[in-house]
Amino acid sequence: MDLKDPVALAAELIRRPSVTPEDAGAMALLGGWLERLGFACHAVDSATGGPLIRNLYARRGAKGPNFCFAGHTDVVPPGGAWTLDPFSGTVAEGRLFGRGAADMKGAIACFVAAVARRLEAGEPAGSISFLITGDEEGPAVDGTVKVLDWLVARGETLDCCLVGEPTNPTRLGEMMKIGRRGSMNVRLTVFGTQGHAAYPHLADNPIPRLLDMLRALTAAPLDHGSAHFQASTLALTTIDVGNPATNVIPGQARAGFNIRFNDLHSGASLTEWVKRTCDGIGGDYEMAVEISGESFLTEPGPLSAAVTEAARAVTGLTPEQSTSGGTSDARFIKHHCPVLEFGLVSQTMHKVDENVPVADLEALTRIYQGVLERLAG
């Protein structure tokens, strides 16, 4: 296997059906490649949240700065009817097909190929490391956070980190992510008193109160955006009563919503706002909140400049510095060092017949090599 060939590497990774939480040999395959390149590899596996999750930290060099590539080998289930076997890693009509081609086994292959090419020119002045998890598409409790805790315990630090998530909307070189909005899910349960629909005065219907709460929460925008972020959003995701009878007023009603929030808010401040709003409607209710990540921003600096210069040299495009989209493991890494995301085009990720142009894999490898030359020496 030629470690400088990102297409061959990506195809081999795709052939490991590592649907979260399964590893299917993907991490061992990657570790073997990195050992060939002189990396010291460490398995940092964890099972505190359920099934065993395979994680890998690998480093080459002992001096600073420590430049880190981060990503994940786990993928979502194939779903649907594919034109080709989703785990065949087939190249057809100039494209590599397979689950994970875009998100993000393709980028991991480009990491490896870029390092292999960079090392042909000699030893870097600093260190290069890989932080790879098998728990990004899942709960994310036994993945990147566990590796970061392990690094802290051994006194090892990262100086900057590039995550290989697919960040480009339509063309390679269009966009990098210098931050992400926070995300929280809220579940409301409003309680009443069950009764006969013909005698509503003898019951206490919770549905109108729940609707009043939802109207109050969605009556006005949360904000109008900030310097680097688009406006925060509140999206209703479910309203449930679960009432099979047409002549019964239910005893409770439930609703769920997701808030994607910018740097004008925090999970705590929004939790307080939701509670205050619902208290204003009154009645007996419960609220369950899950905050999956706070908003964060890596201010433009050496890392974003290196990615911009490398991308422009290869594609001729200047990447937009964006904070759009969902969440990624960068939300954990940002507590430890400057981090941004740059990877392949995102159009087919999580879709049937996920694929990437072979030419993009070659171009991304050259971009990553350029970033290494600028930041790892």
C-alpha positions as CSV (number, residue, x, y, z in Angstrom):
1,M,0.0,0.0,0.0
2,D,1.4,3.3,-1.1
3,L,0.9,5.7,1.9
4,K,1.1,8.7,-0.4
5,D,-2.0,7.6,-2.3
6,P,-5.1,9.1,-0.6
7,V,-7.5,7.3,-2.9
8,A,-6.2,3.8,-2.2
9,L,-6.0,4.6,1.6
10,A,-9.6,6.0,1.6
11,A,-10.9,2.9,-0.2
12,E,-9.3,0.6,2.3
13,L,-10.8,2.5,5.2
14,I,-14.3,2.4,3.6
15,R,-14.0,-1.4,3.3
16,R,-14.1,-1.5,7.1
17,P,-17.8,-1.2,7.9
18,S,-17.2,0.9,11.1
19,V,-20.8,1.9,11.8
20,T,-20.9,3.5,15.3
21,P,-20.0,1.9,17.7
22,E,-18.4,-0.9,15.6
23,D,-14.7,-0.4,14.7
24,A,-14.5,-3.3,12.2
25,G,-10.7,-3.0,12.1
26,A,-10.5,0.6,10.9
27,M,-8.4,1.9,13.8
28,A,-5.9,-1.0,13.6
29,L,-5.6,-0.3,9.9
30,L,-4.9,3.4,10.4
31,G,-2.5,2.7,13.3
32,G,-0.5,0.3,11.1
33,W,-0.1,3.0,8.5
34,L,1.0,5.5,11.1
35,E,3.5,3.1,12.6
36,R,5.1,2.7,9.2
37,L,5.5,6.5,9.1
38,G,7.3,6.5,12.5
39,F,4.4,7.4,14.8
40,A,4.1,6.1,18.3
41,C,0.5,4.9,18.5
42,H,-1.6,4.6,21.6
43,A,-5.0,2.9,21.9
44,V,-7.2,5.1,24.2
45,D,-10.3,2.9,24.3
46,S,-13.3,3.6,26.5
47,A,-16.6,2.1,27.4
48,T,-18.0,4.3,30.1
49,G,-21.1,5.1,28.1
50,G,-21.9,1.7,26.7
51,P,-20.1,-0.4,24.1
52,L,-16.3,-0.3,23.8
53,I,-15.1,2.6,21.6
54,R,-11.8,2.4,19.8
55,N,-9.8,5.6,19.9
56,L,-6.2,6.4,18.7
57,Y,-3.6,9.0,19.5
58,A,-0.4,8.9,17.5
59,R,2.5,11.2,17.5
60,R,5.7,11.6,15.6
61,G,8.3,13.8,17.2
62,A,9.0,15.1,20.7
63,K,9.5,18.8,20.1
64,G,6.9,21.6,19.8
65,P,4.8,22.8,18.3
66,N,2.6,19.8,18.2
67,F,0.3,20.1,15.2
68,C,-2.7,17.7,15.4
69,F,-5.0,16.2,12.8
70,A,-8.3,15.1,14.3
71,G,-11.2,13.1,13.0
72,H,-13.3,10.0,13.2
73,T,-13.4,6.6,11.6
74,D,-17.0,5.8,12.6
75,V,-19.8,6.3,10.1
76,V,-23.5,6.4,10.0
77,P,-25.5,3.3,8.7
78,P,-25.8,3.0,4.9
79,G,-29.6,3.2,4.7
80,G,-31.5,3.1,1.5
81,A,-30.7,1.3,-1.7
82,W,-27.2,2.0,-3.0
83,T,-26.1,1.8,-6.6
84,L,-22.8,0.2,-5.3
85,D,-22.0,-1.7,-2.2
86,P,-21.6,1.0,0.4
87,F,-18.5,-0.7,1.9
88,S,-16.8,-1.6,-1.4
89,G,-14.7,1.5,-1.8
90,T,-15.3,1.5,-5.5
91,V,-13.9,4.1,-7.9
92,A,-16.3,4.8,-10.8
93,E,-16.4,7.7,-13.2
94,G,-13.7,9.6,-11.4
95,R,-15.4,9.3,-8.0
96,L,-14.8,7.2,-4.9
97,F,-18.0,5.7,-3.6
98,G,-18.7,4.4,-0.1
99,R,-20.1,5.3,3.4
100,G,-17.5,7.6,4.9
101,A,-16.0,8.8,1.6
102,A,-16.9,12.4,2.5
103,D,-17.5,12.1,6.2
104,M,-14.7,11.5,6.9
105,K,-12.6,8.6,5.9
106,G,-11.6,10.5,2.8
107,A,-10.1,13.3,4.9
108,I,-8.2,10.8,7.2
109,A,-6.7,9.2,4.1
110,C,-5.6,12.7,3.0
111,F,-4.1,13.3,6.5
112,V,-1.9,10.2,6.1
113,A,-0.9,10.8,2.5
114,A,0.0,14.4,3.3
115,V,2.2,13.3,6.2
116,A,3.9,10.6,4.0
117,R,4.7,13.2,1.3
118,R,5.9,15.8,3.9
119,L,8.3,13.3,5.5
120,E,10.0,12.7,2.1
121,A,11.4,16.2,2.4
122,G,12.9,15.5,5.8
123,E,12.1,15.7,9.5
124,P,9.7,18.5,10.6
125,A,10.9,21.0,13.1
126,G,8.0,20.2,15.4
127,S,5.7,17.2,16.0
128,I,2.7,15.8,14.1
129,S,-0.1,14.0,15.9
130,F,-3.3,12.3,15.1
131,L,-6.4,12.2,17.4
132,I,-8.9,9.8,15.9
133,T,-12.1,8.5,17.5
134,G,-14.7,5.9,16.8
135,D,-17.5,7.8,18.6
136,E,-18.2,11.0,16.7
137,E,-21.4,10.0,15.0
138,G,-22.7,8.4,18.2
139,P,-23.1,9.8,21.8
140,A,-19.5,11.2,21.7
141,V,-19.0,10.4,25.4
142,D,-16.2,7.8,24.9
143,G,-14.4,9.4,22.0
144,T,-12.4,12.6,21.6
145,V,-13.2,13.8,25.2
146,K,-11.5,10.6,26.6
147,V,-8.4,11.1,24.5
148,L,-8.1,14.7,25.5
149,D,-8.4,13.7,29.2
150,W,-5.8,11.1,28.6
151,L,-3.4,13.7,27.1
152,V,-3.9,16.0,30.1
153,A,-3.2,13.2,32.5
154,R,0.1,12.5,30.8
155,G,1.0,16.1,30.6
156,E,0.9,16.3,26.8
157,T,-0.5,19.3,24.9
158,L,-1.6,20.2,21.5
159,D,-0.6,23.5,20.0
160,C,-3.1,23.7,17.2
161,C,-5.6,21.2,15.6
162,L,-7.2,20.8,12.2
163,V,-10.3,18.7,12.1
164,G,-11.1,17.0,8.7
165,E,-14.9,17.4,8.7
166,P,-16.4,18.0,5.3
167,T,-16.8,21.8,5.3
168,N,-17.1,22.9,1.7
169,P,-20.7,23.3,0.4
170,T,-20.1,22.8,-3.4
171,R,-16.4,23.2,-4.2
172,L,-13.2,22.3,-2.4
173,G,-11.6,25.4,-1.1
174,E,-14.8,27.4,-0.5
175,M,-15.1,27.2,3.3
176,M,-13.5,26.5,6.6
177,K,-15.2,26.4,10.0
178,I,-13.6,28.6,12.6
179,G,-16.3,27.9,15.2
180,R,-19.7,26.3,15.6
181,R,-23.0,27.3,17.2
182,G,-24.0,25.6,20.4
183,S,-26.7,23.0,20.5
184,M,-29.3,22.1,23.1
185,N,-32.4,19.9,23.2
186,V,-35.3,20.7,25.5
187,R,-38.2,18.3,26.3
188,L,-41.3,19.8,28.0
189,T,-43.9,17.7,29.7
190,V,-47.0,19.6,30.8
191,F,-49.3,17.9,33.3
192,G,-53.1,18.2,33.7
193,T,-56.0,16.0,34.8
194,Q,-57.5,13.4,32.5
195,G,-61.2,13.5,31.8
196,H,-64.1,12.9,29.5
197,A,-64.1,15.1,26.4
198,A,-67.8,15.8,26.9
199,Y,-67.2,17.3,30.3
200,P,-64.0,19.4,29.9
201,H,-64.9,21.5,33.0
202,L,-64.2,18.4,35.1
203,A,-60.7,17.9,33.5
204,D,-57.6,20.0,33.2
205,N,-56.4,19.9,29.6
206,P,-52.6,20.3,29.4
207,I,-52.6,20.8,25.6
208,P,-53.6,24.5,25.6
209,R,-50.9,25.3,28.2
210,L,-48.2,23.5,26.2
211,L,-49.3,25.4,23.0
212,D,-49.1,28.7,24.9
213,M,-45.6,27.9,26.1
214,L,-44.5,27.0,22.5
215,R,-46.1,30.2,21.2
216,A,-44.3,32.3,23.8
217,L,-40.9,30.6,23.1
218,T,-41.2,31.1,19.3
219,A,-42.9,34.6,19.3
220,A,-39.7,36.5,18.6
221,P,-36.2,35.7,17.2
222,L,-33.6,34.8,19.8
223,D,-31.2,37.3,18.2
224,H,-30.2,38.7,14.9
225,G,-26.7,37.2,14.8
226,S,-23.3,38.4,15.9
227,A,-20.0,39.3,14.3
228,H,-19.0,35.8,13.3
229,F,-22.3,33.9,13.8
230,Q,-25.7,33.7,12.1
231,A,-28.8,34.2,14.1
232,S,-29.7,31.6,16.8
233,T,-32.6,29.3,15.9
234,L,-35.3,27.4,17.8
235,A,-36.8,24.5,15.9
236,L,-39.8,22.5,17.2
237,T,-39.0,18.8,16.7
238,T,-42.0,17.0,18.2
239,I,-45.4,17.5,19.8
240,D,-46.8,14.4,21.4
241,V,-49.9,13.5,23.3
242,G,-50.1,9.8,22.6
243,N,-53.8,9.7,23.0
244,P,-55.5,6.8,21.2
245,A,-59.0,7.9,22.3
246,T,-61.1,10.6,20.7
247,N,-63.3,11.1,23.8
248,V,-60.6,11.5,26.5
249,I,-58.8,14.6,27.5
250,P,-55.2,13.5,28.2
251,G,-53.4,13.9,31.5
252,Q,-50.2,15.2,29.9
253,A,-48.7,16.6,26.7
254,R,-45.1,16.7,25.6
255,A,-43.0,18.7,23.1
256,G,-39.4,18.8,22.1
257,F,-37.3,21.5,20.4
258,N,-33.7,22.1,19.5
259,I,-31.9,25.4,19.9
260,R,-28.8,26.2,17.9
261,F,-27.2,29.2,19.5
262,N,-24.4,31.7,18.8
263,D,-22.0,33.4,21.1
264,L,-24.6,35.8,22.4
265,H,-26.0,33.0,24.6
266,S,-24.9,30.0,26.7
267,G,-26.6,26.7,27.4
268,A,-27.2,28.0,31.0
269,S,-28.7,31.3,29.9
270,L,-31.0,29.7,27.4
271,T,-32.1,27.1,30.0
272,E,-33.0,30.0,32.3
273,W,-34.9,31.8,29.6
274,V,-37.0,28.7,28.7
275,K,-37.8,28.2,32.4
276,R,-38.8,31.8,32.9
277,T,-41.0,31.8,29.8
278,C,-42.8,28.6,30.8
279,D,-43.2,29.8,34.4
280,G,-44.9,32.8,32.9
281,I,-47.6,30.5,31.5
282,G,-48.0,28.6,34.7
283,G,-49.2,25.2,35.6
284,D,-47.5,22.0,36.4
285,Y,-44.7,21.0,34.0
286,E,-41.3,19.4,33.8
287,M,-38.3,20.4,31.7
288,A,-35.4,18.2,30.6
289,V,-32.4,19.8,29.0
290,E,-29.5,18.3,27.2
291,I,-26.7,20.6,26.1
292,S,-24.5,18.8,23.5
293,G,-22.1,21.7,23.0
294,E,-21.6,25.4,23.7
295,S,-20.8,27.9,20.9
296,F,-17.1,28.5,20.3
297,L,-14.9,30.6,18.0
298,T,-11.3,30.4,17.0
299,E,-10.3,33.9,16.2
300,P,-8.5,34.4,12.9
301,G,-4.8,33.8,13.4
302,P,-1.9,31.6,12.3
303,L,-4.0,28.4,11.9
304,S,-6.7,30.0,9.7
305,A,-4.0,31.8,7.8
306,A,-2.1,28.6,7.1
307,V,-5.3,26.8,5.8
308,T,-6.2,29.8,3.7
309,E,-2.8,30.1,2.1
310,A,-2.6,26.3,1.5
311,A,-6.1,26.1,0.0
312,R,-5.6,29.2,-2.2
313,A,-2.3,27.7,-3.5
314,V,-4.0,24.5,-4.6
315,T,-7.6,25.6,-5.6
316,G,-7.2,29.3,-6.3
317,L,-10.1,29.9,-3.9
318,T,-10.0,31.8,-0.6
319,P,-12.0,29.9,2.0
320,E,-14.8,31.7,3.8
321,Q,-14.3,31.6,7.6
322,S,-17.7,30.3,8.7
323,T,-19.4,29.1,11.8
324,S,-22.5,27.6,10.1
325,G,-23.7,24.0,10.3
326,G,-24.1,21.5,13.2
327,T,-21.6,20.4,15.8
328,S,-18.4,18.5,15.6
329,D,-15.7,17.2,18.0
330,A,-14.0,20.6,17.6
331,R,-16.3,21.7,20.4
332,F,-14.2,19.5,22.8
333,I,-10.8,20.4,21.3
334,K,-11.3,24.1,21.6
335,H,-10.8,23.9,25.3
336,H,-7.2,22.7,24.7
337,C,-5.9,24.6,21.6
338,P,-6.9,26.7,18.6
339,V,-8.9,24.5,16.3
340,L,-10.7,24.8,13.0
341,E,-12.2,22.4,10.4
342,F,-11.4,22.0,6.8
343,G,-12.2,19.0,4.6
344,L,-14.0,17.7,1.6
345,V,-17.3,18.8,-0.1
346,S,-20.3,18.0,2.1
347,Q,-23.0,17.5,-0.5
348,T,-23.2,13.6,-0.2
349,M,-22.4,13.0,3.4
350,H,-24.8,10.7,5.2
351,K,-26.7,10.2,1.9
352,V,-27.2,7.1,-0.2
353,D,-24.3,6.7,-2.7
354,E,-22.0,9.0,-0.7
355,N,-19.0,9.8,-2.9
356,V,-16.2,12.3,-3.5
357,P,-14.2,13.1,-6.6
358,V,-10.9,11.4,-6.8
359,A,-9.4,14.8,-7.8
360,D,-10.6,16.3,-4.6
361,L,-8.8,13.7,-2.5
362,E,-5.6,14.5,-4.3
363,A,-6.1,18.3,-3.9
364,L,-7.0,18.0,-0.2
365,T,-3.8,16.0,0.3
366,R,-1.8,18.8,-1.2
367,I,-3.6,21.3,0.9
368,Y,-2.9,19.4,4.1
369,Q,0.7,19.0,3.1
370,G,0.8,22.8,2.7
371,V,-0.6,23.3,6.1
372,L,2.0,21.0,7.6
373,E,4.8,22.9,5.9
374,R,3.5,26.1,7.4
375,L,2.7,24.9,10.9
376,A,4.9,21.9,11.6
377,G,8.0,23.1,9.9
